[in-house]
């Protein structure tokens, strides 16, 4: 999957809900993925967390590959 970058060459950062919707799981599952080290998180502030689009896509791909096996 091609990640679109902005004019500065940066990829979008996603909210937890956006990642959950993309992958098809709950926000709590995303929280568990963070704790288990399966999804890197970027802390913008102590209460504001974001995720790289590429990390979310990689997690989705791993989940799809696991379902095929």
C-alpha positions as CSV (number, residue, x, y, z in Angstrom):
1,X,0.0,0.0,0.0
2,X,1.3,3.4,-0.9
3,X,1.3,5.9,1.9
4,X,0.5,9.5,0.8
5,X,2.9,12.1,2.2
6,X,2.3,15.8,2.6
7,X,4.3,18.5,1.0
8,X,7.0,18.1,3.7
9,X,7.4,14.4,3.1
10,X,5.6,13.4,6.3
11,X,2.9,10.7,6.4
12,X,-0.3,11.3,8.3
13,X,-0.6,10.5,12.0
14,X,-3.8,8.6,13.0
15,X,-5.9,8.6,16.2
16,X,-6.5,5.4,18.1
17,X,-10.1,5.2,16.7
18,X,-8.9,5.6,13.1
19,X,-6.4,2.8,13.6
20,X,-9.0,0.6,15.2
21,X,-11.4,1.2,12.3
22,X,-8.7,0.6,9.7
23,X,-7.8,-2.8,11.3
24,X,-11.3,-3.8,12.3
25,X,-10.7,-4.0,16.1
26,X,-11.7,-2.1,19.2
27,X,-9.8,0.9,20.6
28,X,-9.0,-1.4,23.6
29,X,-7.4,-3.9,21.3
30,X,-5.2,-1.2,19.9
31,X,-4.3,-0.2,23.5
32,X,-3.3,-3.8,24.1
33,X,-1.2,-3.9,20.9
34,X,0.6,-0.8,22.2
35,X,1.4,-2.5,25.5
36,X,2.6,-5.7,23.8
37,X,4.9,-3.6,21.5
38,X,3.0,-4.6,18.4
39,X,2.1,-1.0,17.4
40,X,4.5,1.9,18.0
41,X,2.8,5.0,19.5
42,X,3.8,8.6,19.3
43,X,3.0,10.7,22.3
44,X,2.4,14.3,21.2
45,X,1.5,15.2,24.8
46,X,0.8,13.1,27.9
47,X,-2.8,12.7,26.7
48,X,-2.5,12.9,23.0
49,X,-1.3,9.8,21.2
50,X,-0.9,9.2,17.5
51,X,0.2,6.3,15.2
52,X,2.0,6.4,11.9
53,X,-0.1,5.3,8.9
54,X,2.8,2.9,7.9
55,X,2.8,1.2,11.3
56,X,-1.0,0.8,11.2
57,X,-0.7,-0.6,7.6
58,X,2.0,-3.0,8.7
59,X,0.0,-4.3,11.6
60,X,-3.0,-4.8,9.3
61,X,-0.8,-6.8,6.9
62,X,0.5,-9.0,9.7
63,X,-3.1,-9.7,10.8
64,X,-4.1,-10.6,7.3
65,X,-1.1,-12.9,6.9
66,X,-1.9,-14.6,10.2
67,X,-5.5,-15.2,9.1
68,X,-4.3,-16.9,5.9
69,X,-2.0,-19.3,7.7
